[in-house]
Amino acid sequence: MRKIEQNVVGTVNNIIAQALCCDIEQVTKDKDMYYDLLADSLAMIDIFVALEQTYSIAYTEEDITKIERVEDIYHFVNVHI
């Protein structure tokens, strides 16, 4: 697996913080999207739409359901860019 680029981490963190209306400091790789950051299914769709627009990557509903932690999103982006 390739090393995750620092700019990917920063961009993904910004997208998550905006979608969840939380401080960016709360968004760290080990946080659970649902239990720690209180994301719901609509917020996850918003996050993936923003990722699609930012990185021109496609996603499926199955991709979204596989996400548990912030780090999973980093890996998803890293694999698809």
PDB file of N, CA, C and O in Angstrom:
ATOM      1  N   MET A   1       0.843  -1.182   0.000  1.00  0.00           N
ATOM      2  CA  MET A   1       0.000   0.000   0.000  1.00  0.00           C
ATOM      3  C   MET A   1       0.887   1.242   0.000  1.00  0.00           C
ATOM      4  O   MET A   1       1.858   1.325   0.751  1.00  0.00           O
ATOM      5  N   ARG A   2       0.543   2.198  -0.844  1.00  0.00           N
ATOM      6  CA  ARG A   2       1.319   3.416  -0.927  1.00  0.00           C
ATOM      7  C   ARG A   2       1.129   4.268   0.314  1.00  0.00           C
ATOM      8  O   ARG A   2       0.105   4.205   0.993  1.00  0.00           O
ATOM      9  N   LYS A   3       2.151   5.067   0.585  1.00  0.00           N
ATOM     10  CA  LYS A   3       2.056   5.992   1.700  1.00  0.00           C
ATOM     11  C   LYS A   3       1.023   7.071   1.372  1.00  0.00           C
ATOM     12  O   LYS A   3       0.971   7.566   0.246  1.00  0.00           O
ATOM     13  N   ILE A   4       0.227   7.420   2.330  1.00  0.00           N
ATOM     14  CA  ILE A   4      -0.809   8.434   2.124  1.00  0.00           C
ATOM     15  C   ILE A   4      -0.147   9.807   2.136  1.00  0.00           C
ATOM     16  O   ILE A   4       0.579  10.152   3.068  1.00  0.00           O
ATOM     17  N   GLU A   5      -0.404  10.571   1.106  1.00  0.00           N
ATOM     18  CA  GLU A   5       0.159  11.905   0.972  1.00  0.00           C
ATOM     19  C   GLU A   5      -0.409  12.834   2.038  1.00  0.00           C
ATOM     20  O   GLU A   5      -1.593  12.763   2.369  1.00  0.00           O
ATOM     21  N   GLN A   6       0.437  13.696   2.566  1.00  0.00           N
ATOM     22  CA  GLN A   6       0.021  14.632   3.604  1.00  0.00           C
ATOM     23  C   GLN A   6      -1.069  15.577   3.101  1.00  0.00           C
ATOM     24  O   GLN A   6      -1.977  15.931   3.852  1.00  0.00           O
ATOM     25  N   ASN A   7      -0.981  15.991   1.819  1.00  0.00           N
ATOM     26  CA  ASN A   7      -2.008  16.893   1.305  1.00  0.00           C
ATOM     27  C   ASN A   7      -3.361  16.197   1.197  1.00  0.00           C
ATOM     28  O   ASN A   7      -4.399  16.851   1.307  1.00  0.00           O
ATOM     29  N   VAL A   8      -3.366  14.863   0.982  1.00  0.00           N
ATOM     30  CA  VAL A   8      -4.616  14.103   0.986  1.00  0.00           C
ATOM     31  C   VAL A   8      -5.233  14.149   2.382  1.00  0.00           C
ATOM     32  O   VAL A   8      -6.436  14.367   2.527  1.00  0.00           O
ATOM     33  N   VAL A   9      -4.417  13.945   3.393  1.00  0.00           N
ATOM     34  CA  VAL A   9      -4.901  13.967   4.775  1.00  0.00           C
ATOM     35  C   VAL A   9      -5.536  15.323   5.087  1.00  0.00           C
ATOM     36  O   VAL A   9      -6.643  15.382   5.622  1.00  0.00           O
ATOM     37  N   GLY A  10      -4.848  16.393   4.758  1.00  0.00           N
ATOM     38  CA  GLY A  10      -5.367  17.730   5.040  1.00  0.00           C
ATOM     39  C   GLY A  10      -6.664  18.020   4.305  1.00  0.00           C
ATOM     40  O   GLY A  10      -7.608  18.559   4.883  1.00  0.00           O
ATOM     41  N   THR A  11      -6.706  17.659   3.032  1.00  0.00           N
ATOM     42  CA  THR A  11      -7.905  17.908   2.229  1.00  0.00           C
ATOM     43  C   THR A  11      -9.081  17.080   2.730  1.00  0.00           C
ATOM     44  O   THR A  11     -10.191  17.592   2.872  1.00  0.00           O
ATOM     45  N   VAL A  12      -8.837  15.802   2.996  1.00  0.00           N
ATOM     46  CA  VAL A  12      -9.902  14.923   3.506  1.00  0.00           C
ATOM     47  C   VAL A  12     -10.392  15.421   4.865  1.00  0.00           C
ATOM     48  O   VAL A  12     -11.597  15.447   5.116  1.00  0.00           O
ATOM     49  N   ASN A  13      -9.483  15.810   5.726  1.00  0.00           N
ATOM     50  CA  ASN A  13      -9.886  16.335   7.033  1.00  0.00           C
ATOM     51  C   ASN A  13     -10.773  17.563   6.882  1.00  0.00           C
ATOM     52  O   ASN A  13     -11.765  17.704   7.598  1.00  0.00           O
ATOM     53  N   ASN A  14     -10.422  18.457   5.952  1.00  0.00           N
ATOM     54  CA  ASN A  14     -11.239  19.649   5.712  1.00  0.00           C
ATOM     55  C   ASN A  14     -12.630  19.273   5.222  1.00  0.00           C
ATOM     56  O   ASN A  14     -13.626  19.834   5.678  1.00  0.00           O
ATOM     57  N   ILE A  15     -12.699  18.328   4.297  1.00  0.00           N
ATOM     58  CA  ILE A  15     -13.984  17.892   3.766  1.00  0.00           C
ATOM     59  C   ILE A  15     -14.852  17.301   4.878  1.00  0.00           C
ATOM     60  O   ILE A  15     -16.037  17.618   4.982  1.00  0.00           O
ATOM     61  N   ILE A  16     -14.261  16.447   5.701  1.00  0.00           N
ATOM     62  CA  ILE A  16     -15.009  15.828   6.803  1.00  0.00           C
ATOM     63  C   ILE A  16     -15.481  16.889   7.796  1.00  0.00           C
ATOM     64  O   ILE A  16     -16.643  16.884   8.203  1.00  0.00           O
ATOM     65  N   ALA A  17     -14.592  17.794   8.184  1.00  0.00           N
ATOM     66  CA  ALA A  17     -14.951  18.833   9.157  1.00  0.00           C
ATOM     67  C   ALA A  17     -16.090  19.703   8.630  1.00  0.00           C
ATOM     68  O   ALA A  17     -17.007  20.045   9.377  1.00  0.00           O
ATOM     69  N   GLN A  18     -16.035  20.063   7.342  1.00  0.00           N
ATOM     70  CA  GLN A  18     -17.107  20.875   6.767  1.00  0.00           C
ATOM     71  C   GLN A  18     -18.424  20.107   6.728  1.00  0.00           C
ATOM     72  O   GLN A  18     -19.471  20.648   7.085  1.00  0.00           O
ATOM     73  N   ALA A  19     -18.373  18.853   6.298  1.00  0.00           N
ATOM     74  CA  ALA A  19     -19.601  18.059   6.182  1.00  0.00           C
ATOM     75  C   ALA A  19     -20.240  17.803   7.539  1.00  0.00           C
ATOM     76  O   ALA A  19     -21.464  17.740   7.649  1.00  0.00           O
ATOM     77  N   LEU A  20     -19.420  17.658   8.569  1.00  0.00           N
ATOM     78  CA  LEU A  20     -19.942  17.329   9.898  1.00  0.00           C
ATOM     79  C   LEU A  20     -20.052  18.545  10.815  1.00  0.00           C
ATOM     80  O   LEU A  20     -20.454  18.429  11.973  1.00  0.00           O
ATOM     81  N   CYS A  21     -19.688  19.715  10.280  1.00  0.00           N
ATOM     82  CA  CYS A  21     -19.744  20.952  11.071  1.00  0.00           C
ATOM     83  C   CYS A  21     -19.015  20.802  12.403  1.00  0.00           C
ATOM     84  O   CYS A  21     -19.545  21.128  13.465  1.00  0.00           O
ATOM     85  N   CYS A  22     -17.792  20.303  12.317  1.00  0.00           N
ATOM     86  CA  CYS A  22     -16.986  20.138  13.526  1.00  0.00           C
ATOM     87  C   CYS A  22     -15.632  20.807  13.314  1.00  0.00           C
ATOM     88  O   CYS A  22     -15.274  21.160  12.190  1.00  0.00           O
ATOM     89  N   ASP A  23     -14.885  20.977  14.397  1.00  0.00           N
ATOM     90  CA  ASP A  23     -13.542  21.536  14.304  1.00  0.00           C
ATOM     91  C   ASP A  23     -12.621  20.526  13.636  1.00  0.00           C
ATOM     92  O   ASP A  23     -12.712  19.322  13.878  1.00  0.00           O
ATOM     93  N   ILE A  24     -11.746  21.031  12.804  1.00  0.00           N
ATOM     94  CA  ILE A  24     -10.831  20.154  12.087  1.00  0.00           C
ATOM     95  C   ILE A  24      -9.920  19.392  13.056  1.00  0.00           C
ATOM     96  O   ILE A  24      -9.454  18.299  12.731  1.00  0.00           O
ATOM     97  N   GLU A  25      -9.667  19.947  14.222  1.00  0.00           N
ATOM     98  CA  GLU A  25      -8.831  19.281  15.215  1.00  0.00           C
ATOM     99  C   GLU A  25      -9.455  17.976  15.720  1.00  0.00           C
ATOM    100  O   GLU A  25      -8.750  17.095  16.213  1.00  0.00           O
ATOM    101  N   GLN A  26     -10.767  17.860  15.595  1.00  0.00           N
ATOM    102  CA  GLN A  26     -11.464  16.647  16.015  1.00  0.00           C
ATOM    103  C   GLN A  26     -11.264  15.505  15.028  1.00  0.00           C
ATOM    104  O   GLN A  26     -11.448  14.339  15.378  1.00  0.00           O
ATOM    105  N   VAL A  27     -10.891  15.833  13.807  1.00  0.00           N
ATOM    106  CA  VAL A  27     -10.772  14.837  12.743  1.00  0.00           C
ATOM    107  C   VAL A  27      -9.355  14.283  12.736  1.00  0.00           C
ATOM    108  O   VAL A  27      -8.421  14.939  12.274  1.00  0.00           O
ATOM    109  N   THR A  28      -9.207  13.070  13.253  1.00  0.00           N
ATOM    110  CA  THR A  28      -7.915  12.388  13.244  1.00  0.00           C
ATOM    111  C   THR A  28      -8.116  10.982  12.699  1.00  0.00           C
ATOM    112  O   THR A  28      -9.229  10.455  12.696  1.00  0.00           O
ATOM    113  N   LYS A  29      -7.023  10.383  12.237  1.00  0.00           N
ATOM    114  CA  LYS A  29      -7.129   9.109  11.520  1.00  0.00           C
ATOM    115  C   LYS A  29      -7.796   8.002  12.319  1.00  0.00           C
ATOM    116  O   LYS A  29      -8.416   7.118  11.728  1.00  0.00           O
ATOM    117  N   ASP A  30      -7.691   8.021  13.628  1.00  0.00           N
ATOM    118  CA  ASP A  30      -8.229   6.937  14.445  1.00  0.00           C
ATOM    119  C   ASP A  30      -9.690   7.134  14.856  1.00  0.00           C
ATOM    120  O   ASP A  30     -10.267   6.265  15.510  1.00  0.00           O
ATOM    121  N   LYS A  31     -10.292   8.262  14.483  1.00  0.00           N
ATOM    122  CA  LYS A  31     -11.676   8.523  14.882  1.00  0.00           C
ATOM    123  C   LYS A  31     -12.656   7.682  14.078  1.00  0.00           C
ATOM    124  O   LYS A  31     -12.513   7.526  12.865  1.00  0.00           O
ATOM    125  N   ASP A  32     -13.643   7.148  14.765  1.00  0.00           N
ATOM    126  CA  ASP A  32     -14.728   6.426  14.116  1.00  0.00           C
ATOM    127  C   ASP A  32     -15.692   7.460  13.540  1.00  0.00           C
ATOM    128  O   ASP A  32     -16.109   8.386  14.237  1.00  0.00           O
ATOM    129  N   MET A  33     -16.039   7.300  12.281  1.00  0.00           N
ATOM    130  CA  MET A  33     -16.888   8.271  11.615  1.00  0.00           C
ATOM    131  C   MET A  33     -18.264   8.384  12.266  1.00  0.00           C
ATOM    132  O   MET A  33     -18.842   9.470  12.316  1.00  0.00           O
ATOM    133  N   TYR A  34     -18.783   7.277  12.760  1.00  0.00           N
ATOM    134  CA  TYR A  34     -20.149   7.259  13.284  1.00  0.00           C
ATOM    135  C   TYR A  34     -20.216   7.507  14.789  1.00  0.00           C
ATOM    136  O   TYR A  34     -21.057   8.276  15.254  1.00  0.00           O
ATOM    137  N   TYR A  35     -19.344   6.866  15.545  1.00  0.00           N
ATOM    138  CA  TYR A  35     -19.421   6.965  17.000  1.00  0.00           C
ATOM    139  C   TYR A  35     -18.678   8.164  17.565  1.00  0.00           C
ATOM    140  O   TYR A  35     -19.136   8.782  18.525  1.00  0.00           O
ATOM    141  N   ASP A  36     -17.526   8.499  16.974  1.00  0.00           N
ATOM    142  CA  ASP A  36     -16.747   9.632  17.478  1.00  0.00           C
ATOM    143  C   ASP A  36     -17.154  10.951  16.829  1.00  0.00           C
ATOM    144  O   ASP A  36     -17.280  11.972  17.505  1.00  0.00           O
ATOM    145  N   LEU A  37     -17.359  10.921  15.517  1.00  0.00           N
ATOM    146  CA  LEU A  37     -17.655  12.156  14.789  1.00  0.00           C
ATOM    147  C   LEU A  37     -19.139  12.332  14.485  1.00  0.00           C
ATOM    148  O   LEU A  37     -19.549  13.359  13.943  1.00  0.00           O
ATOM    149  N   LEU A  38     -19.931  11.341  14.830  1.00  0.00           N
ATOM    150  CA  LEU A  38     -21.390  11.394  14.722  1.00  0.00           C
ATOM    151  C   LEU A  38     -21.898  11.610  13.294  1.00  0.00           C
ATOM    152  O   LEU A  38     -22.892  12.304  13.079  1.00  0.00           O
ATOM    153  N   ALA A  39     -21.212  11.013  12.331  1.00  0.00           N
ATOM    154  CA  ALA A  39     -21.670  11.069  10.944  1.00  0.00           C
ATOM    155  C   ALA A  39     -22.906  10.185  10.779  1.00  0.00           C
ATOM    156  O   ALA A  39     -23.043   9.156  11.440  1.00  0.00           O
ATOM    157  N   ASP A  40     -23.786  10.599   9.898  1.00  0.00           N
ATOM    158  CA  ASP A  40     -24.910   9.751   9.529  1.00  0.00           C
ATOM    159  C   ASP A  40     -24.776   9.451   8.038  1.00  0.00           C
ATOM    160  O   ASP A  40     -23.827   9.899   7.393  1.00  0.00           O
ATOM    161  N   SER A  41     -25.716   8.701   7.498  1.00  0.00           N
ATOM    162  CA  SER A  41     -25.593   8.275   6.102  1.00  0.00           C
ATOM    163  C   SER A  41     -25.617   9.457   5.134  1.00  0.00           C
ATOM    164  O   SER A  41     -24.924   9.432   4.117  1.00  0.00           O
ATOM    165  N   LEU A  42     -26.395  10.477   5.432  1.00  0.00           N
ATOM    166  CA  LEU A  42     -26.444  11.654   4.565  1.00  0.00           C
ATOM    167  C   LEU A  42     -25.112  12.403   4.588  1.00  0.00           C
ATOM    168  O   LEU A  42     -24.638  12.862   3.549  1.00  0.00           O
ATOM    169  N   ALA A  43     -24.519  12.525   5.755  1.00  0.00           N
ATOM    170  CA  ALA A  43     -23.214  13.186   5.864  1.00  0.00           C
ATOM    171  C   ALA A  43     -22.154  12.401   5.103  1.00  0.00           C
ATOM    172  O   ALA A  43     -21.276  12.994   4.476  1.00  0.00           O
ATOM    173  N   MET A  44     -22.225  11.086   5.151  1.00  0.00           N
ATOM    174  CA  MET A  44     -21.253  10.272   4.423  1.00  0.00           C
ATOM    175  C   MET A  44     -21.396  10.476   2.916  1.00  0.00           C
ATOM    176  O   MET A  44     -20.399  10.525   2.196  1.00  0.00           O
ATOM    177  N   ILE A  45     -22.629  10.594   2.445  1.00  0.00           N
ATOM    178  CA  ILE A  45     -22.834  10.875   1.023  1.00  0.00           C
ATOM    179  C   ILE A  45     -22.258  12.241   0.677  1.00  0.00           C
ATOM    180  O   ILE A  45     -21.603  12.392  -0.355  1.00  0.00           O
ATOM    181  N   ASP A  46     -22.492  13.233   1.523  1.00  0.00           N
ATOM    182  CA  ASP A  46     -21.925  14.568   1.297  1.00  0.00           C
ATOM    183  C   ASP A  46     -20.398  14.509   1.216  1.00  0.00           C
ATOM    184  O   ASP A  46     -19.789  15.160   0.368  1.00  0.00           O
ATOM    185  N   ILE A  47     -19.794  13.731   2.100  1.00  0.00           N
ATOM    186  CA  ILE A  47     -18.333  13.591   2.107  1.00  0.00           C
ATOM    187  C   ILE A  47     -17.863  12.961   0.800  1.00  0.00           C
ATOM    188  O   ILE A  47     -16.897  13.429   0.196  1.00  0.00           O
ATOM    189  N   PHE A  48     -18.526  11.922   0.369  1.00  0.00           N
ATOM    190  CA  PHE A  48     -18.099  11.246  -0.861  1.00  0.00           C
ATOM    191  C   PHE A  48     -18.362  12.085  -2.107  1.00  0.00           C
ATOM    192  O   PHE A  48     -17.594  12.015  -3.067  1.00  0.00           O
ATOM    193  N   VAL A  49     -19.418  12.865  -2.110  1.00  0.00           N
ATOM    194  CA  VAL A  49     -19.653  13.780  -3.232  1.00  0.00           C
ATOM    195  C   VAL A  49     -18.528  14.812  -3.292  1.00  0.00           C
ATOM    196  O   VAL A  49     -18.029  15.123  -4.374  1.00  0.00           O
ATOM    197  N   ALA A  50     -18.132  15.340  -2.145  1.00  0.00           N
ATOM    198  CA  ALA A  50     -17.030  16.304  -2.102  1.00  0.00           C
ATOM    199  C   ALA A  50     -15.718  15.653  -2.545  1.00  0.00           C
ATOM    200  O   ALA A  50     -14.919  16.284  -3.238  1.00  0.00           O
ATOM    201  N   LEU A  51     -15.492  14.406  -2.156  1.00  0.00           N
ATOM    202  CA  LEU A  51     -14.290  13.691  -2.604  1.00  0.00           C
ATOM    203  C   LEU A  51     -14.321  13.497  -4.110  1.00  0.00           C
ATOM    204  O   LEU A  51     -13.300  13.644  -4.783  1.00  0.00           O
ATOM    205  N   GLU A  52     -15.487  13.166  -4.637  1.00  0.00           N
ATOM    206  CA  GLU A  52     -15.639  12.983  -6.078  1.00  0.00           C
ATOM    207  C   GLU A  52     -15.324  14.283  -6.822  1.00  0.00           C
ATOM    208  O   GLU A  52     -14.637  14.269  -7.844  1.00  0.00           O
ATOM    209  N   GLN A  53     -15.823  15.387  -6.310  1.00  0.00           N
ATOM    210  CA  GLN A  53     -15.587  16.681  -6.951  1.00  0.00           C
ATOM    211  C   GLN A  53     -14.130  17.120  -6.824  1.00  0.00           C
ATOM    212  O   GLN A  53     -13.575  17.709  -7.751  1.00  0.00           O
ATOM    213  N   THR A  54     -13.523  16.840  -5.698  1.00  0.00           N
ATOM    214  CA  THR A  54     -12.152  17.265  -5.444  1.00  0.00           C
ATOM    215  C   THR A  54     -11.138  16.440  -6.209  1.00  0.00           C
ATOM    216  O   THR A  54     -10.196  16.979  -6.789  1.00  0.00           O
ATOM    217  N   TYR A  55     -11.333  15.128  -6.208  1.00  0.00           N
ATOM    218  CA  TYR A  55     -10.336  14.226  -6.778  1.00  0.00           C
ATOM    219  C   TYR A  55     -10.775  13.547  -8.078  1.00  0.00           C
ATOM    220  O   TYR A  55     -10.019  12.756  -8.642  1.00  0.00           O
ATOM    221  N   SER A  56     -11.975  13.843  -8.556  1.00  0.00           N
ATOM    222  CA  SER A  56     -12.500  13.207  -9.779  1.00  0.00           C
ATOM    223  C   SER A  56     -12.448  11.679  -9.682  1.00  0.00           C
ATOM    224  O   SER A  56     -12.010  10.990 -10.603  1.00  0.00           O
ATOM    225  N   ILE A  57     -12.907  11.183  -8.545  1.00  0.00           N
ATOM    226  CA  ILE A  57     -12.944   9.735  -8.336  1.00  0.00           C
ATOM    227  C   ILE A  57     -14.392   9.279  -8.212  1.00  0.00           C
ATOM    228  O   ILE A  57     -15.248   9.998  -7.698  1.00  0.00           O
ATOM    229  N   ALA A  58     -14.639   8.084  -8.689  1.00  0.00           N
ATOM    230  CA  ALA A  58     -15.981   7.512  -8.600  1.00  0.00           C
ATOM    231  C   ALA A  58     -16.084   6.646  -7.341  1.00  0.00           C
ATOM    232  O   ALA A  58     -15.083   6.128  -6.846  1.00  0.00           O
ATOM    233  N   TYR A  59     -17.281   6.504  -6.849  1.00  0.00           N
ATOM    234  CA  TYR A  59     -17.522   5.671  -5.670  1.00  0.00           C
ATOM    235  C   TYR A  59     -18.859   4.971  -5.833  1.00  0.00           C
ATOM    236  O   TYR A  59     -19.692   5.371  -6.647  1.00  0.00           O
ATOM    237  N   THR A  60     -19.049   3.930  -5.054  1.00  0.00           N
ATOM    238  CA  THR A  60     -20.314   3.213  -5.035  1.00  0.00           C
ATOM    239  C   THR A  60     -20.890   3.262  -3.625  1.00  0.00           C
ATOM    240  O   THR A  60     -20.213   3.661  -2.677  1.00  0.00           O
ATOM    241  N   GLU A  61     -22.125   2.858  -3.506  1.00  0.00           N
ATOM    242  CA  GLU A  61     -22.746   2.776  -2.183  1.00  0.00           C
ATOM    243  C   GLU A  61     -21.972   1.797  -1.299  1.00  0.00           C
ATOM    244  O   GLU A  61     -21.834   2.006  -0.094  1.00  0.00           O
ATOM    245  N   GLU A  62     -21.475   0.737  -1.912  1.00  0.00           N
ATOM    246  CA  GLU A  62     -20.689  -0.250  -1.172  1.00  0.00           C
ATOM    247  C   GLU A  62     -19.413   0.362  -0.603  1.00  0.00           C
ATOM    248  O   GLU A  62     -19.006   0.034   0.512  1.00  0.00           O
ATOM    249  N   ASP A  63     -18.779   1.254  -1.372  1.00  0.00           N
ATOM    250  CA  ASP A  63     -17.579   1.935  -0.874  1.00  0.00           C
ATOM    251  C   ASP A  63     -17.891   2.692   0.413  1.00  0.00           C
ATOM    252  O   ASP A  63     -17.120   2.652   1.372  1.00  0.00           O
ATOM    253  N   ILE A  64     -19.021   3.377   0.422  1.00  0.00           N
ATOM    254  CA  ILE A  64     -19.404   4.166   1.594  1.00  0.00           C
ATOM    255  C   ILE A  64     -19.647   3.256   2.796  1.00  0.00           C
ATOM    256  O   ILE A  64     -19.257   3.589   3.915  1.00  0.00           O
ATOM    257  N   THR A  65     -20.280   2.127   2.575  1.00  0.00           N
ATOM    258  CA  THR A  65     -20.603   1.237   3.700  1.00  0.00           C
ATOM    259  C   THR A  65     -19.365   0.579   4.298  1.00  0.00           C
ATOM    260  O   THR A  65     -19.415   0.092   5.427  1.00  0.00           O
ATOM    261  N   LYS A  66     -18.269   0.556   3.572  1.00  0.00           N
ATOM    262  CA  LYS A  66     -17.034  -0.038   4.086  1.00  0.00           C
ATOM    263  C   LYS A  66     -16.264   0.903   5.009  1.00  0.00           C
ATOM    264  O   LYS A  66     -15.336   0.477   5.697  1.00  0.00           O
ATOM    265  N   ILE A  67     -16.637   2.155   5.028  1.00  0.00           N
ATOM    266  CA  ILE A  67     -15.914   3.155   5.811  1.00  0.00           C
ATOM    267  C   ILE A  67     -16.339   3.085   7.273  1.00  0.00           C
ATOM    268  O   ILE A  67     -17.527   3.124   7.595  1.00  0.00           O
ATOM    269  N   GLU A  68     -15.359   2.982   8.138  1.00  0.00           N
ATOM    270  CA  GLU A  68     -15.619   3.038   9.578  1.00  0.00           C
ATOM    271  C   GLU A  68     -14.856   4.182  10.229  1.00  0.00           C
ATOM    272  O   GLU A  68     -15.413   4.937  11.026  1.00  0.00           O
ATOM    273  N   ARG A  69     -13.584   4.304   9.884  1.00  0.00           N
ATOM    274  CA  ARG A  69     -12.719   5.311  10.497  1.00  0.00           C
ATOM    275  C   ARG A  69     -12.267   6.333   9.463  1.00  0.00           C
ATOM    276  O   ARG A  69     -12.348   6.090   8.258  1.00  0.00           O
ATOM    277  N   VAL A  70     -11.795   7.463   9.939  1.00  0.00           N
ATOM    278  CA  VAL A  70     -11.263   8.496   9.060  1.00  0.00           C
ATOM    279  C   VAL A  70     -10.152   7.917   8.188  1.00  0.00           C
ATOM    280  O   VAL A  70     -10.066   8.216   6.997  1.00  0.00           O
ATOM    281  N   GLU A  71      -9.317   7.101   8.781  1.00  0.00           N
ATOM    282  CA  GLU A  71      -8.209   6.496   8.045  1.00  0.00           C
ATOM    283  C   GLU A  71      -8.697   5.684   6.849  1.00  0.00           C
ATOM    284  O   GLU A  71      -8.000   5.608   5.837  1.00  0.00           O
ATOM    285  N   ASP A  72      -9.869   5.081   6.941  1.00  0.00           N
ATOM    286  CA  ASP A  72     -10.435   4.335   5.810  1.00  0.00           C
ATOM    287  C   ASP A  72     -10.689   5.262   4.622  1.00  0.00           C
ATOM    288  O   ASP A  72     -10.528   4.859   3.470  1.00  0.00           O
ATOM    289  N   ILE A  73     -11.080   6.483   4.902  1.00  0.00           N
ATOM    290  CA  ILE A  73     -11.300   7.442   3.820  1.00  0.00           C
ATOM    291  C   ILE A  73      -9.971   7.836   3.197  1.00  0.00           C
ATOM    292  O   ILE A  73      -9.874   7.956   1.975  1.00  0.00           O
ATOM    293  N   TYR A  74      -8.939   8.041   4.022  1.00  0.00           N
ATOM    294  CA  TYR A  74      -7.604   8.336   3.478  1.00  0.00           C
ATOM    295  C   TYR A  74      -7.192   7.238   2.503  1.00  0.00           C
ATOM    296  O   TYR A  74      -6.727   7.520   1.399  1.00  0.00           O
ATOM    297  N   HIS A  75      -7.364   6.002   2.912  1.00  0.00           N
ATOM    298  CA  HIS A  75      -6.960   4.873   2.069  1.00  0.00           C
ATOM    299  C   HIS A  75      -7.799   4.805   0.793  1.00  0.00           C
ATOM    300  O   HIS A  75      -7.269   4.529  -0.283  1.00  0.00           O
ATOM    301  N   PHE A  76      -9.085   5.051   0.906  1.00  0.00           N
ATOM    302  CA  PHE A  76      -9.958   5.042  -0.266  1.00  0.00           C
ATOM    303  C   PHE A  76      -9.465   6.063  -1.291  1.00  0.00           C
ATOM    304  O   PHE A  76      -9.319   5.744  -2.471  1.00  0.00           O
ATOM    305  N   VAL A  77      -9.213   7.277  -0.840  1.00  0.00           N
ATOM    306  CA  VAL A  77      -8.751   8.326  -1.749  1.00  0.00           C
ATOM    307  C   VAL A  77      -7.394   7.949  -2.336  1.00  0.00           C
ATOM    308  O   VAL A  77      -7.180   8.066  -3.543  1.00  0.00           O
ATOM    309  N   ASN A  78      -6.496   7.504  -1.495  1.00  0.00           N
ATOM    310  CA  ASN A  78      -5.145   7.167  -1.948  1.00  0.00           C
ATOM    311  C   ASN A  78      -5.154   6.091  -3.023  1.00  0.00           C
ATOM    312  O   ASN A  78      -4.359   6.148  -3.961  1.00  0.00           O
ATOM    313  N   VAL A  79      -6.034   5.121  -2.901  1.00  0.00           N
ATOM    314  CA  VAL A  79      -6.124   4.033  -3.883  1.00  0.00           C
ATOM    315  C   VAL A  79      -6.717   4.536  -5.199  1.00  0.00           C
ATOM    316  O   VAL A  79      -6.368   4.026  -6.264  1.00  0.00           O
ATOM    317  N   HIS A  80      -7.600   5.522  -5.142  1.00  0.00           N
ATOM    318  CA  HIS A  80      -8.343   5.946  -6.329  1.00  0.00           C
ATOM    319  C   HIS A  80      -7.758   7.169  -7.046  1.00  0.00           C
ATOM    320  O   HIS A  80      -8.249   7.552  -8.108  1.00  0.00           O
ATOM    321  N   ILE A  81      -6.725   7.779  -6.481  1.00  0.00           N
ATOM    322  CA  ILE A  81      -6.130   8.911  -7.202  1.00  0.00           C
ATOM    323  C   ILE A  81      -4.896   8.508  -7.975  1.00  0.00           C
ATOM    324  O   ILE A  81      -4.280   9.345  -8.634  1.00  0.00           O
TER     325      ILE A  81
END
